[in-house]
Amino acid sequence: MSAALKHATVGSRLFCVHSAQTIWHNFKSPTHQTLHHLLERCSSMRELKLLHAQIILHGLSGQVLTIGKLVSFCTSPELGDLRYAQLLFDQSPQPNKFMYNHLIKGYSNSDDPIRSLLLYRQMVNAGISPNEFTIPFVVKTCACKSLYWEAVILHAHAIKLGMGSHACVQNAFLSAYVACRLINSARKVFDDISDRTLVSWNSIIGGYAKLGFCKEAILLFREMQKLDVVPDVITLVCLLSVSSKHGNLELGRFMHLYIIATGIAIDSIVTNALIDMYAKCGHLQYAECVFDQMLDKNVISWTCMVNAYANYGLIDYALEMFNRMPVKNVVSWNSIICCHVQEGKYMEAMELFHTMCSSGVMPDETTLVSVLSSCSHMGDLELGKQAHNYIGNNNITLSVTLCNALIDMYAKCGALQTAMDIFFGMPKKNVVSWNVAIGALALHGFGEEAIDMFEKMRGSGLFPDEITFTGLLSACSHSGLVDKGRYYFDIMSSKFGISPGVTHYACMVNLLGRGGLLGEAMALIKGMPMKPDVVVWGALLGACRTHGNLEIGKQIMKQLLELGRYNSGLYVLLSNMYSESQRWDDMRKIRKIMDESGIKKCWAISSIEINGFC
């Protein structure tokens, strides 16, 4: 039996040990033996409750191993009932290690895994020493909830109990440290494992892949090859995901050739990962080739190709691929709706959303965020309200992400008060929530209120990011708060360690320009650590027109010509400046440059909606 146990999972080994104990157990009576063996063939909670009733009637409630068998069945994720298991456990006069282990295992796989940690503490306090079966399930909870310090304490306890070198225990801690994003701690555990299994290799390679350490993941795979450790599907998917994230085509092609050369058996998961890798590495034709050669395409395969076309802006191809899909799930619908939103086809995205609902597929949070984003960009308050009502009517939980999308939608559709009501009604707020609220106030010209919101954010203990300062500087710009704008621009780097980006410089140029400080704005641009973009020059040029400063306007034009930046709006703006100053020759020169460079004025279009028709 020892050879079989070496390669078994923790759960199956736990069952084997209990079965062995049952063989040597002296039953109280023939009835006891019969009931115990019937428990081993039990297939439903209904049968178990009937057997439990018989156990009580025959005065066998004090038989620890038999009650343990009841607890074991109740902790089964497929057939069991954890509440009943807890009831049995609580009624047992002396719960043993076997009961504790099974109940801890059950909670570690449940929606309330923290209970396994509490049970572990109860077990230790009761004087029952945990074993190599107990620890992995408790550590699994630490991994699930990213409880780093709890994992460290458990690790120390496991070493103290002499279980630090058990392979299943080490693999559990390895996975927990990866889940807590502590790759160095995970690597130390991996290096200490004397008898590494494929689980060990996959955990550490997967950890490096997840955290973006491409080189380390590749080196470990090469070490696997040297040691003749045969990779499995999980290993291949981990390495292909590294390739996808970093656009490392060389690694992706190497993995593909390795699969072909070794003839290793792969499934649709690996094939889908290959499609995703080639698409993200810029080789759409290879992705198409892998997809076309697939014999058993599933919904994920089709969705991968939809995403591939969408990422290249080939929205028509994406839609054609989507329409060919034999089966569509919520992820497929999300992909096609999202790609329409990204391409600015907001009305088409809304039409797809309605088709999705009509097809019987229930939208999820991602769908609704895309829909609300479409409403925001269109400024369609009525559609936005309909989306909000849909959320309420279908009892969809208002997550933080969904609330943030609603705030953004209402603010951009002109309903600032509704946006603020949602914000202040949120029980939990993240950095994005505060950013959206600050941006909403800035958009509507409430600069002082946006600053006050920023200070409240700091008071809440959350750390601002780049987007926070974009909203804050925009608020100062729209409200003419020059001194406060300068102050917040300075403390970005000095106090919060955030280097200003092009967007922050554009906000500052706009702020200074509106205040008539054109010289200071020009000096700020010259001191930028990066090249100014069209938005920066546009902000300054707009200020030049407002204040009638043609000299700086000409300097801007010179910079644009040297950089080869041809934006029709800026040229039209400068042309209008010359026209307003009655400098007709200069105006004609600008128009000539536009004609020679093929720069055409963009037509402005406005639309109104009456009774649902534009």
N, C-alpha and C positions, 0 to 999 in steps of 0.2 A: 504493500500500500504506500510506502514511503516514496517510491519512484513516481507513482501517479500524483501524489500530493505536491511534489516539487514544481510541476508545471501547471498546477491548477490555479484558478482564481482564488482570491481571498474568500469569497462567498462559498464556492464549491468545496474548498478545503474545510471551511467551518462546518458544512453539512456532513462531510466525510467523517470528521472527528466525532460529531454527535452520533452518527450511525454506528461507529465503532463502540461508543459508550453504551448504546442501546443493546448491542449484542451481549454485553457482559452484565446488563442490568437484571437484577432479580425482581421479577414482577410480584406484586402482592397477592394476585389471584389469577386464575385463567381468564376471568372477565377483564381484569386490568390489562393482561397481555393482548387480548382480542381488541380492546378499545385502542390500545397503543398502536397496534398494527393497522387498524382501520384509519387512524390519523395519517399514517404514511401514504394511504391511497386517497386521501381527502382531496376533492377537486373544486370545492366552492365554500363560501362562508356559511351558506345554509347548512351544508353537511357538517361543517365544523361546529356550528352552534348546537346541532342535535347531539353530536358526540360529546361536546362540553357538558350538556345537560345530563347525559348518562354518567359522565365522570363525577359530577356533583352528586347524583343520586346514589352512586355506589361508594361514596365517601373517599374518593381518590383525589380530592382537590389539593391535598398536601404532597402528592407525588411530584417532586420537582421536575424530573425529566419529562414526564408526560405533559405537565403544564408548559414546560419549555417548548415542547413540540407544538402546542397550540399557539404560543407566542411567535414561534418561527413561521408558521403558516400565515398568521395575520400580518406579518411584516413583508410578505410577498408583494411587490409593486403591481403585479397583474391581477392577483386573485384576493389579496388580503384586505384588511381594514385596520389601519394604525390605531384608531380610537379604541377598537376592541382589544388590540394588543396591549395598549396602555392600561386598559381596565384589568386585564388578566395579570399584568405585571404588578399593578398597584395592590391587587388582592392576594398576591403571593406572599406568604409570611416571610420567606427567605429567598428573594430573587438571586439566582446564581449567575456566574460569569456568562454562561450560554445565553440566558435571557437578556442580560445587559447587551451583549454583543449583537444579538439579532434586533433588538429595539433600536440600538444606536445605528445599525445598518439601515433599518427602515426609515428613520428620521433623516439620515444623510441623503437619502434618495427622494425625500418628500419636498413639499413647498415650504416647510418650516425646519430647515436643517439645523438651525441653532439649538433645537431641542437635543440634538445628539451631543453637543458640547456640554449642556447642562446635565445630561445623563452620565456623561463621562466623569464629571465632577462628583456627582452623587455616588457613582461606582467607587471612586477612589476614597471618598469620605466614609463609605461603608466598609472599607478595609479589603475590598476585592481588587486584586492586582490585575490590571489590564494585560492582554497578551498581544501577540503579533497580528491577531485578527481584529482586535479592538481599534488599535491605533489608525490603520489606513482609512477607516470609515469616518473617524473624527477629523482626521486631516483633510479628508474630502470636503467637509464642511468649511474648513479654513480656506481651501482653494476656491470653493463656490462663492464665498462671501469676501474674499481677499482679506482675510484676517491674519495679517503678518505676525503680530506679536503673539497671538494665540498659537500660531504654527511653531514659532520659535520655542515657546514654553513646552509645547507637546514634544518637540524634537528633543529638548533637554531631558524631559521625563522619559522618553523612549530610550535614550542612551543610558540614563540612570538605571532603568529596569533591565538593561542588557539586550535591548531589541534594536539598537541602532544599526546593526549590521545585517538585519533580515532584508532580503531583496524587496519583498512587498512593502515593507515599511519605508525603505529608502526611496522606492519609486513613488510612493505617496507624497513624501516630503519634496521630492524633485518636482512633481506636478504642482504642488501647493506654492512653492517659491516662484515657479514660472507664472502661475496665475496672479501672484502678488507683484509681478514684474521685477523680481529680484533675481536677475539672471546669474549674477556672480555667486549668490548663495546656492542656486540650483546647480551651477557647474561644479561647485565644491562637493555637493552631495554626489553628483554623477561621478566625479573623479574618485570618490571614496568607495564606490560600489565595486566589489571584487568580482561578482558574478553577474555581469550586465546582461539583461534580457533585451529583446527587441523593444519592449515597452520603455526601457530606460533610454535607449537610443532615440526612439521617436519623441519622447518627452523633451529631451534636451534640444534636439534638432528643431522640433516644433516651437520650443520656447525662443530660440534664436530667430527663427523665421517670423514669429509673431511680433517680436520686438525690433525687427529690421536689421539684425546682424547677419548680413548675407555671407560674408567671408567665413565667419565661424561655423555657420551651418554647412557650408561646402566642405570645409576642412574635416568636420566630423563625419560627413558622408564618405570622404576619401579614407578616413580611418576605419570606418565600417567595412569598406571594400578590402582593405589590407588584412583585416581580421576575419575575412570571409563570412561576415554577418550579412545574410540575405535581407534586403529591404522588403517592406510590404507596401500595400496601397497607401497607408498613412505616411510613410517616409517619403514616397514619391510626391504626394499632394503637398506636403510641407515644403519640399524643395521647389516645386513648381510655383507655390505661392510666393516664395522669396523672389523668384525670377519675375513674377508678375508685378510685385510691389515696387521693385527697383528697376524695372525695364531691362533686366539682364537677359538679353536674348541668348548670349553664349551659354549661360547656365541652363536655360530652358531647352535649347537645342541639344545640349549634352545629355540632359535627362531623357529627352525624346529618343535620341540615338541609343542610350543605355537600355531603354525599354525594348527597342527593336532588336538590338544585338543580343541581349540576354534572353529574350523571349519570355520575360516575366509576365505572369498573368495579371492583367489589369481589368478594372471594371469601368463603368460609365463615370464614376467620380473622377478617376484619373484622366479619362478622355476629356471630360468637361474642363478639368484644370488645364489641360494642354490647349484647348480652344481659348480659354481665358488668357493664358500666358501669351500666346501668339498675338492675340488682339491687343493686349496692353503693351506688348513690345513693338508694336508698329508693323506687324506682318499679318494683315487681314487675309491675304491670299492663303497663307499657311493655315490660318484658323478655319477658313472655308474648306480647305482640303481635308483637315482632320474631321470636321463636321460631316462632310459628304461621305467619308469612308465609314462613319459610324453605322453599325447595323441596327443597334437598339437605342435610338434617340429617345431621351425622356424630356420632360418639361424643362429641366435645368439646361439641357443641351441647347434647346431652342432659345431659351431666355439668354444664354451666353452669347448667341449669335445676334440676337436683338440688341443687346448691350454693346456688342462689338461695333455694329453699324452705327448705333446712336453716338458712341464715343468719337466716331470720325465725322459726325455731322451728316451722315447719310441717312436722313430721316425717312426718305421714301423706301430705301432698301430695308430699313428696320421695320417699317410698317408692313411691307410685303412679307417679310419673314414672320412677323407676328400674326398676320392673317392666315398664313399657312400652318400655324401650330395646330396640331390635332386636339391638344388639351391645353387650356390656359389656367394658371392659378393666380393668386393675388400678386405674387412676385413678378410674373410676366406682365400683368396689367400695370403694375407700378413702374416697370422699366419703360414701357411705351409711353405712358403718361408723363413720366419724368423727362424723357428725351424731348417730347414736344414742348414742355415748359422751358427746358434749357435752350431750345432753338427759337423761343419767343412765339411759339404757336399756341397761345393761351386758350383761344376759343376752341381749337381742335382738341386740346387737352381736356377741356370741360365736356366736350361731346363724347370723348372716349370714356370719361368717368361715368357719364349717364349710361353708356352702352354696357360698361362693366357691371353697374348695379342691375341693369335689366337682364344680364346673363346669369344672375344669381350668385356672383362672386362677391363676398362681403369685403368692402374696403377696410384696410387697416390704417394705422397711424401714418405710415409713409405715404399712402394714397392721399389721405386728407391733407397732409402738409403740402403736397404738390398742388392739390386743388386750391387750397387757401393762397398759395404762392401765385397761382394764375389770377385769382381774384385781386390780389394786391397789385400785380403788374398792370392789370386792366383798369384798376380803380373802380371796380364794379361792386359797390356796396350791397346791392340787392342779391347778387349771386353769392357773395360772401356770407350774408345772413342765412341764405338757404343752406349753405354748407354747414354753418353753425347749428342750424335747426336739425339738420340730418344727424349730426353728432349727438344732440340731445335726444332726438326721437328714437335712436337706435341704441341708447344706453351705452354709448362708447365712452370709456374712461378718459377723462381729460388729463392726460399726462402733462408733464412740464413742457415737453417739446410741442405738443398740440396747443397748449395755452400760449406759448411763445409765437406760434404761427398765427393764432387768432389776434393777438395784440398787434402784430405787424400788419395783418390784413386790415383791421379796423382803422389803425393809424393812417395807413396809406390810402384808405378810402374816405378819409375825412372825419371819421367818427372817433376823435381823440378821447372823449370822455368814456366811451364804451371800452376802448383799449385800456385806459387807466383803471377802470373798474375791474376788468379781468385780472390785470397785473396785481392790484392790491388784494384781490380775492384769492390769489394763489397761495396754498398752504406751504408749498416749497418752491423756491426760486433758485435758478442757477445763474451763472455769469451771462449766458445768452439772454435770460429773462430781463436782467438789468440793462443789458446792451440795447435790447429792442425798445425798452421803455425810454431810455435816454435818447435813442434815435428818433422815437415818436415825438417826444417833446421838442427836439431840435428841428424836426421837419415842420412843425407847426409854429416855430418862432418863439417858443418858451425857453429862452436861454437860461434865465435864472433858475427856473424850475428843473431844467436838465442838470444844472450844476448841483442843486440841492439833492437830486436823485443820485448823483454820483457820490456825494458825501454819505448818503444813507447806505449805498452799496458798500462803501468802505467800512461803515459802522457795522454792517452785517457779517463782516469777517471774510468776504469774498475778495479775491485779488483781481483787479482789472486787467484786461488784455488789450491788444492792439485795436480791436473793434470798439472797445469802450471809449478809447481816446479819440477815435474817428468821430463818434457820435458827439462827444463832449466838445471837440474843436469845431465841429459843424454847428453846434448850438451857439457857441461864442460868436461864430462868423455871422449866423443869421440874425443875432441880436446885437451885433456891434460891440461885443465885450472884448475889446482889444487887450487890455491889461490882463484880464483873467485868461484869455486865450494864450498869451505869452507865458503866463505862469504854468498853466497845465501842459503846454508844449515842453517847457523846461523840465518839469518834474517827471515827465514820461521816462526819461532816461536816468535822471539823477536820483529819483526816489524809487521808481518801479523797475528800472533796468530794461525798459522797452525801447529799442531803437526806432526812431520815427521812420516810417515808410513814405513812399511817394504820395499816398493818399493824405497822410498827416501834413506833409509839406503843402499839398494843394489846398487843404483847409486853411492853413496859416497864410498862404499867399492871398487867398480869397478874403480872409479876415483883414489883413493889412491893406489890401487893395480897396476894400469897401470903406476903410477908414481914411483913405487918401494917402496912406504911407507907401507910395509906390517905390520910392528909393529903398526903403527897408525891405520891401517885398522882393525887389530885384537882387539885393544883397543876399537875402535868404536863399534865393534860387541858385545864385553863384556858389554858395557854400554847401549845396546839397551833395551828399556823398554818392548819389546815384544820378543818372541823367534824368532831367525833368521830362515828363511826358506831355502829351497834348492837353491833358486836363490842367496841369500846372500853368502852362503858357496861356491856356484859355481863360483861367481865372484872372491872370494879370492883365491880359488883353481886354477883358470885360471891364476891369477897373480903369484901364486907360481910356476907354470910351466914355465911361461915366464921368471921369474927371478931365476929359479932353486933352490928355497927354499923348500927343502924336509921336514925340521923340522916342519914348520907351516903346510905343507901338511899333515903330520902325525897327528897333533893336530885336523885338520879338520876331518880326517877320524875317529878319536876317538869320536868326537862330533856327527858325523853322525850315528855311531854304537849305541851310547847311546840313541839317539833320535829315533832310528829305522827308519831312513830315507833312503830308498833304491831307489836311482836314478841312473840308469845305466850310464848316461853320466858322473857323478862325479867319479864313480868307474873306468871307462875306462880312464878318465883323469889322475887319480892318478896312475893307472897301467902304462900308457904311460910315466909319469914322472919318475917312477922307471926304466922303460926300457931305457929311454934316459940317465939315470945316470948309466946304466949297473948294477943295483941292482936287479939281476934276482930272488933271493929268495923272496925279498919283492914283486916283481911283481907277482910271483906265489901265494903268500899268498892272494893278492887282488883277483886274479882270482878264488882262492878256495872259498873265502868268497862269491863271486858272484854266484858260482855254488851251494853252500850250501844254499844260500838264495833265489835261483831261479831267480836271476837277470840276464836278458838277454840283450845283446847289441842290441840297436835299429838300424835297417838298415837304412842307409841314401839313399834317392832316389832323383834323379834329372831328370827333363824332359825338353824337348825343343819342341816348336811348329813350324811346317812348313806347311804353307798354310792351317791353321786351324786344322791340325792333330797333335796329340801328339805322 
